[in-house]
């Protein structure tokens, strides 16, 4: 799901796609990436992180309050059912400049260090953080690098892309893409 959105975003952002391709050419020179390559694929990781910011597969989670509380001037009673909408939080202009824009550089170490630790939660946080988050990131980076060094994916002209937040955030009518060999 995340890779679907990544290829969509790259198809709509040629400058970011060119940076990704340049990194892959320099670091991999056509060979299949391995786990040992991940530290050198920094931009590849930033593309995945920015994709997860804009289109987190887990777009929100449900929680139940333990005790009554007041958050931001709102009273939350004990045992209340709550939804934490990551999709909305990841677009909040308090934490993200031009939040609708695809900008992988938001995830440089310098910029990430300045961000509030709970402004970016594609895998949740705290004791209920997804235990597979490190594996998912590794897998996404390796798959993106493998495919993107061989192909460019282009959205079929005229296809309208709409997010569809069911259990996971997916596209409402699929994502037909055309492959161009690099």
Secondary structure, DSSP 4 states (H G I P E B T S, - for coil): -HHHHHHHHHHH-HHHHHHHHHHHHHHHTTSPP-GGGGGG-HHHHHHHHHHHHHS-SS--EEEE-SS-EEETTEEE-TT-EEEE-HHHHTT-TTTSTTTTS--GGGGSHHHHHHS-TTS--TT--GGGS-TTHHHHHHHHHHHHHHHHTTEEEEEPTT----EEESSSEEETT---EEEEE-
